[in-house]
């Protein structure tokens, strides 16, 4: 019984360290390096405790019901943390180490209003360059512009509505230049990724939409920016069609 209670306490502690690692950085309690250190060791501890909990369930099968319940809860808690950590590790190993994704690599949409907000960001607002575009072509060939047989201003209206529904912070809407700039704040570590949408009138009177998404911090985005573009453009198509 005592063993099972201690196992549960340790599982709660490891899970708490894993969870608070991101929020502590977001709340400016500690640095990003400290946050990642807590994240890593919280994950290691959770994985180890998940294995111990699973084995303990077997050995405690003839003990009191409360001891078994403690072991089961320990396994569930650390299993969730372990699964989350292993998922992100798997993602990191299967995507390129880039953080700047765009539908137009020859002429990427530029940030204008966003530049002042990125003044202190480790990643500059300028496009990352040829190496990034080569990696994007290899890993994300599906990231392409979308076309609509609609007036440019109508498409901008639809895009603004999609941005609002997603809860992004709109920084600028320039109808004359056909541009929207916005920021998405990620919930855990509070990382901010910036987005710029460019709207261009086509020869047949339709509209071409290009999009660029770039992280302010980090060398690799673990595939987040490509997913953001893909999902946003699909939502935009769905809202218009």
Steps between C-alpha positions, in 0.01 A plus 500: 500500500777743596695408187198566277439838666862605453483389135193717449665801666809463283282467189312818587829683565655389168185591307486838672864576412433405137190720483635801689819509290317684222275719711794610714671633189180659373448673836864623502588297809804342333690502171428290194808289574371422849158423357642249254714343774195450722306368202769245418550370854126502568453285190781261598356459849148447364612232255688315774207526742255384232701180461524454876127564540410243235716236666363598842142440388592136443684454830229682697215296353453316830536814714222733612276663242629843599861400427401375155306819435804709594718300261242529219471876546879525502517312171226708337658828609855417400375320189339820373818698565718229344278479194510875454879514535559206266259645243685831483836322492373293206378816326832674550683207341279495190489866401776732378670744741331808352253755635400713198241353261339669200286419198730713280869428548607711201327812629397438862237732651677760713428618852449874534286591801642194678863615483478717815347212697786272400772750592625291794422159349795264439365420152501810275198588282691449174448175309742229612648434153592230249576219747158543658323500164682182394397322820144623465477365145626163622276469808197715425435488123125542563539855635383705203293816432125471455286667233144627513264621230399788723575868544814569704316700768245223550780250553666734751169524689478121515863471615447753779206294625713183505774685693243623753350153543844362572557757773812651344601858581458713188790745467407656164248476218617696196232473233680731259813282497305175549664388823401366841748457786414309816654314794409169660610443859552134577338393828775314689830683474327809364713506184382755245493413130429772246295468183471716190239444229543658157211542258571554131251558220538251215462575127151352489378719786539235769725503805819319590573454870853447628583440863813500712537385860816553705597427860662772707702251708672170423686339213239231436124553523427124518278539195262751662527773235432265208196359680376851574516602134346178377208515744438871458484484120272196515272687742505803270403284203223339702364837615488635144381197303 
